[in-house]
């Protein structure tokens, strides 16, 4: 389980790094065409926006996988040991439900709308742009399941082996 999570982390890190490099090159191209050639690029702004959305949502999934998202520690600071593990599992379950509702169901609705729209500058169906919502949702669900499995294995360890 831990190894699967590490592989998924590496894949997402590489994809996000490639998207970031692509966006950097695209920004340089956009500035060059606008200020040096005096002929602004029409496609680069939309492509940059779509790449940014994809990178942001894939990074969001990665952050959820690393359990590095923002959280209020008011309750977590009050419990120790197995209570903290149980609280973390409950938190992962809540994230799982919210992800299902927003990313998977909402993403499906966006994709249905996007199937009827075409990007004016890139001439691609917007369904491909909106596909990142359910894709990121699936990744977050996978991470939640992996995190719950790792937390459950910590919960089952004998009392002396506990690390929280």
Order of alpha helices (4+ residues) and beta strands (2+ residues): alpha-alpha-alpha-alpha-alpha
